[in-house]
Amino acid sequence: MRWQMGRQSDNIEDRRGMPVGRGAAVGGGLGTLVLVVLALWFGVGPSVVLQGDGPISTGPAPSVQQGAPARGKDPTRDFVAVVLADTEDTWKELFRAMNRRYEEPTLVLFTGAVQSACGFAQAAMGPFYCPPDRKVFIDLSFYQSLQDRLGAPGDFAQAYVIAHEVGHHVQNLLGTADRVHAQRSRARPAEANALEVRMELQADCFAGVWASNAERSRHILEDGDIEEGLNAAAAIGDDRLQRRSQGYVVPESFTHGTSAQRVRWFKRGLDGGSPRECDTFSVAQP
């Protein structure tokens, strides 16, 4: 992926190495209940936020960063800052075409655990987007897991991860997230999961839309990049992850879609290049 000469986004919040307090920040009783509700809302397993109640520290607290480090000092941070900037440029144009204004999200880098408006989260849950504070959260060690444990190496695979989470931000801005949340609150568990799958597949499609427009405008793709993106989409399908973790698949518990579905919708956005291609809610079988 050709990213080295791209501009870097200023919307990076670096919390790596900063201590995270669970008990003090959240409290018990009602705070715990709120976290569980938020976890179910955003498709996060409640166990992620219900692990112990003492403070957790991921290392010594550094001084707050007042600016980005010099380019080249932290290449992974440089990379995600460039990818985020590219999504900003792409979605600004796409929103302008829809007579809307794109509001840029913030990308939060953290180590081990993090506190957000959606509650306390651990790195084990993977990258996520929190609608109330309009922030994407990622522990950069996820990229090593993506390569080593999930078999999805490559810089474009990493870019796909960010573009997918930004896709959730787009859903938030368009009002899709609120509409789906309202529907899920009235639905039975299997129906709620099915709605969540459609949300995730649309975010995959939006990631493809970003890649299509970025390539057309800025020629970011190199040989093998598309294969990396498709491989990453397949690697994090519910069926593959369940088979890996428990040896069998439970389709009614899916929340993100199968590998085949994720590949298909990412490719649909990539081929079509328009958000109009990403209506996962109107098709009978996504």
C-alpha positions as CSV (number, residue, x, y, z in Angstrom):
1,M,0.0,0.0,0.0
2,R,1.4,3.4,-1.0
3,W,1.0,5.4,2.2
4,Q,4.3,6.9,3.1
5,M,3.8,10.2,1.4
6,G,0.2,10.7,2.6
7,R,-0.8,13.4,5.0
8,Q,-1.3,12.4,8.7
9,S,-4.6,13.1,10.5
10,D,-4.5,15.4,13.5
11,N,-7.4,13.4,15.0
12,I,-5.1,10.9,16.9
13,E,-5.4,10.6,20.7
14,D,-2.5,8.6,22.0
15,R,-3.2,6.9,25.4
16,R,-0.6,4.2,25.1
17,G,1.0,3.3,28.4
18,M,-1.5,5.4,30.4
19,P,-3.1,3.8,33.5
20,V,-6.7,2.9,33.3
21,G,-8.9,2.7,36.4
22,R,-11.8,0.4,36.3
23,G,-13.3,0.7,39.7
24,A,-12.8,4.5,40.1
25,A,-14.0,5.4,36.7
26,V,-17.0,3.1,36.5
27,G,-18.1,2.2,40.0
28,G,-20.4,-0.7,40.9
29,G,-24.1,-1.4,40.9
30,L,-25.7,1.0,38.3
31,G,-22.4,1.6,36.6
32,T,-22.0,-2.1,35.9
33,L,-25.5,-2.4,34.6
34,V,-24.9,0.5,32.3
35,L,-21.8,-1.1,30.9
36,V,-23.6,-4.4,30.3
37,V,-26.4,-2.5,28.4
38,L,-23.8,-0.7,26.3
39,A,-21.9,-3.9,25.7
40,L,-25.1,-5.5,24.3
41,W,-25.9,-2.4,22.3
42,F,-22.6,-2.2,20.5
43,G,-22.2,-5.9,20.0
44,V,-19.6,-6.4,22.7
45,G,-19.7,-9.5,24.9
46,P,-20.6,-8.4,28.5
47,S,-17.8,-10.5,29.8
48,V,-15.4,-8.0,28.3
49,V,-16.5,-5.4,30.8
50,L,-17.2,-7.6,33.8
51,Q,-13.7,-8.9,34.6
52,G,-12.7,-7.9,38.1
53,D,-13.3,-4.6,39.9
54,G,-9.9,-3.3,40.9
55,P,-7.9,-0.6,39.1
56,I,-5.7,-1.9,36.3
57,S,-2.5,-0.3,35.1
58,T,-0.9,-0.9,31.8
59,G,2.4,0.8,32.7
60,P,3.7,4.1,34.1
61,A,1.7,7.1,33.2
62,P,3.5,9.3,30.6
63,S,3.1,13.0,30.2
64,V,0.2,13.9,27.9
65,Q,1.3,14.3,24.3
66,Q,1.0,17.8,23.0
67,G,1.7,16.8,19.4
68,A,2.5,13.9,17.1
69,P,6.0,12.4,17.2
70,A,8.2,13.1,14.2
71,R,7.4,11.1,11.2
72,G,9.5,7.9,11.2
73,K,9.9,7.7,15.0
74,D,6.8,5.6,15.3
75,P,6.0,4.0,11.9
76,T,2.8,2.2,13.0
77,R,1.4,5.3,14.4
78,D,2.4,7.1,11.2
79,F,0.6,4.5,9.2
80,V,-2.7,4.6,11.1
81,A,-2.6,8.4,11.0
82,V,-2.2,8.4,7.3
83,V,-5.0,5.8,6.8
84,L,-7.3,7.8,9.0
85,A,-6.5,11.0,7.0
86,D,-7.3,9.2,3.8
87,T,-10.7,8.1,5.2
88,E,-11.3,11.7,6.1
89,D,-10.6,12.9,2.6
90,T,-12.7,10.2,1.0
91,W,-15.8,10.5,3.2
92,K,-15.7,14.3,3.1
93,E,-16.2,14.1,-0.7
94,L,-18.8,11.4,-0.5
95,F,-20.8,13.3,2.1
96,R,-20.5,16.5,0.0
97,A,-22.1,14.6,-2.8
98,M,-24.9,13.7,-0.5
99,N,-25.3,17.3,0.6
100,R,-24.1,16.5,4.0
101,R,-21.1,17.5,6.1
102,Y,-18.7,14.8,7.3
103,E,-17.6,15.2,10.9
104,E,-14.2,13.5,11.5
105,P,-13.9,10.8,14.2
106,T,-11.0,10.6,16.6
107,L,-8.7,7.5,16.6
108,V,-7.6,6.5,20.1
109,L,-4.5,4.4,20.5
110,F,-4.3,2.5,23.8
111,T,-2.4,-0.3,25.5
112,G,-4.2,-3.2,27.1
113,A,-7.4,-1.5,28.3
114,V,-9.2,1.7,27.8
115,Q,-12.1,3.8,29.2
116,S,-14.6,5.2,26.7
117,A,-18.1,6.6,26.7
118,C,-19.2,3.0,26.0
119,G,-17.5,1.8,29.2
120,F,-14.3,0.0,30.1
121,A,-12.9,-2.3,27.4
122,Q,-9.9,-4.6,27.1
123,A,-7.7,-5.1,24.1
124,A,-8.9,-8.7,23.7
125,M,-12.1,-7.4,22.3
126,G,-10.3,-6.0,19.3
127,P,-10.7,-2.5,17.7
128,F,-14.1,-0.9,18.2
129,Y,-16.1,2.3,17.6
130,C,-17.9,4.1,20.3
131,P,-20.8,6.2,18.9
132,P,-21.4,8.4,22.0
133,D,-17.9,9.9,21.8
134,R,-17.4,9.3,18.1
135,K,-14.1,7.7,18.6
136,V,-12.4,4.6,17.1
137,F,-10.3,2.6,19.6
138,I,-7.4,0.3,18.8
139,D,-4.5,-1.4,20.6
140,L,-1.9,-1.6,17.9
141,S,-0.9,-5.0,19.1
142,F,-4.0,-6.2,17.4
143,Y,-2.1,-6.0,14.1
144,Q,0.4,-8.6,15.3
145,S,-2.5,-10.9,16.2
146,L,-4.1,-10.3,12.9
147,Q,-1.0,-11.5,11.2
148,D,0.2,-14.2,13.5
149,R,-3.0,-15.7,15.0
150,L,-5.6,-15.0,12.2
151,G,-3.3,-15.3,9.2
152,A,-4.1,-11.9,7.7
153,P,-0.8,-10.1,7.2
154,G,-0.1,-6.9,5.2
155,D,-0.5,-3.2,5.5
156,F,-3.7,-3.1,3.5
157,A,-5.3,-5.7,5.9
158,Q,-4.4,-3.3,8.7
159,A,-5.9,-0.3,6.8
160,Y,-9.1,-2.4,6.2
161,V,-9.5,-2.7,10.0
162,I,-9.5,1.1,10.4
163,A,-11.7,1.7,7.4
164,H,-14.3,-0.8,8.8
165,E,-14.4,1.0,12.2
166,V,-14.7,4.4,10.4
167,G,-17.6,2.7,8.5
168,H,-19.4,2.5,11.8
169,H,-18.8,6.2,12.3
170,V,-20.4,6.8,9.0
171,Q,-23.4,4.8,10.1
172,N,-23.6,6.9,13.2
173,L,-23.5,10.2,11.2
174,L,-26.2,8.9,8.8
175,G,-28.5,7.9,11.7
176,T,-28.3,4.2,10.8
177,A,-26.9,3.3,14.2
178,D,-29.8,4.9,16.1
179,R,-32.4,3.2,13.9
180,V,-30.9,-0.2,14.2
181,H,-30.4,0.2,18.0
182,A,-34.2,1.1,18.3
183,Q,-35.1,-2.0,16.3
184,R,-32.7,-4.3,18.2
185,S,-34.2,-3.1,21.5
186,R,-37.6,-4.5,20.5
187,A,-36.3,-7.7,18.8
188,R,-35.7,-11.2,20.1
189,P,-32.0,-12.2,20.6
190,A,-31.7,-14.0,17.3
191,E,-33.3,-11.1,15.4
192,A,-31.1,-8.6,17.2
193,N,-28.0,-10.5,16.2
194,A,-29.2,-10.6,12.6
195,L,-29.5,-6.8,12.6
196,E,-26.0,-6.5,14.1
197,V,-24.7,-8.7,11.3
198,R,-26.2,-6.3,8.7
199,M,-24.6,-3.4,10.5
200,E,-21.2,-5.1,10.4
201,L,-21.5,-6.1,6.8
202,Q,-22.4,-2.5,5.8
203,A,-19.3,-1.3,7.6
204,D,-17.3,-3.8,5.6
205,C,-18.9,-2.5,2.4
206,F,-18.1,1.1,3.5
207,A,-14.5,0.0,3.9
208,G,-14.6,-1.2,0.3
209,V,-16.1,2.2,-0.8
210,W,-13.2,4.0,0.9
211,A,-10.6,1.8,-0.8
212,S,-12.3,2.2,-4.2
213,N,-12.4,6.0,-4.0
214,A,-8.9,6.3,-2.4
215,E,-7.4,4.3,-5.3
216,R,-9.2,6.3,-7.9
217,S,-8.2,9.7,-6.4
218,R,-4.8,8.9,-4.9
219,H,-3.6,5.5,-6.3
220,I,-2.9,4.0,-3.0
221,L,-3.0,0.3,-4.0
222,E,-0.1,-2.0,-4.9
223,D,-0.2,-5.5,-6.2
224,G,-1.6,-7.9,-3.6
225,D,-3.4,-5.2,-1.6
226,I,-6.9,-6.3,-2.5
227,E,-6.1,-9.9,-1.7
228,E,-4.8,-8.7,1.7
229,G,-8.1,-6.9,2.4
230,L,-10.2,-9.8,1.3
231,N,-8.2,-12.2,3.4
232,A,-8.6,-10.0,6.4
233,A,-12.4,-9.8,5.9
234,A,-12.5,-13.6,5.7
235,A,-10.2,-14.1,8.7
236,I,-12.6,-12.3,11.1
237,G,-15.8,-14.0,9.9
238,D,-18.0,-15.3,12.8
239,D,-17.9,-18.9,11.4
240,R,-14.1,-19.0,11.2
241,L,-13.6,-17.4,14.6
242,Q,-16.1,-19.7,16.3
243,R,-14.6,-22.8,14.6
244,R,-11.2,-21.7,15.8
245,S,-12.2,-21.0,19.4
246,Q,-14.7,-23.7,20.1
247,G,-14.5,-26.2,17.3
248,Y,-18.1,-25.7,16.0
249,V,-20.3,-22.9,14.6
250,V,-23.5,-21.5,16.1
251,P,-25.1,-19.3,13.2
252,E,-27.8,-17.8,15.4
253,S,-25.2,-16.3,17.6
254,F,-23.4,-14.5,14.7
255,T,-23.0,-10.7,15.2
256,H,-20.5,-9.9,12.4
257,G,-21.3,-12.2,9.5
258,T,-19.6,-15.2,7.9
259,S,-16.3,-15.0,6.2
260,A,-18.1,-15.3,2.8
261,Q,-20.5,-12.5,3.7
262,R,-17.8,-10.2,4.9
263,V,-15.7,-10.8,1.7
264,R,-18.7,-10.3,-0.5
265,W,-19.8,-7.0,1.0
266,F,-16.3,-5.6,1.1
267,K,-15.8,-6.5,-2.5
268,R,-19.2,-5.0,-3.4
269,G,-18.2,-1.6,-1.9
270,L,-14.8,-1.9,-3.6
271,D,-16.3,-2.6,-7.0
272,G,-19.1,-0.1,-6.8
273,G,-17.4,2.7,-5.0
274,S,-20.6,4.2,-3.8
275,P,-22.4,4.1,-0.4
276,R,-25.6,3.3,-2.3
277,E,-24.1,-0.2,-3.0
278,C,-24.1,-0.9,0.8
279,D,-27.7,-1.2,1.7
280,T,-27.4,-4.5,3.6
281,F,-30.8,-3.9,5.2
282,S,-33.0,-4.2,2.1
283,V,-31.8,-7.5,0.9
284,A,-33.5,-10.7,2.0
285,Q,-30.2,-12.5,2.7
286,P,-27.1,-10.4,3.2
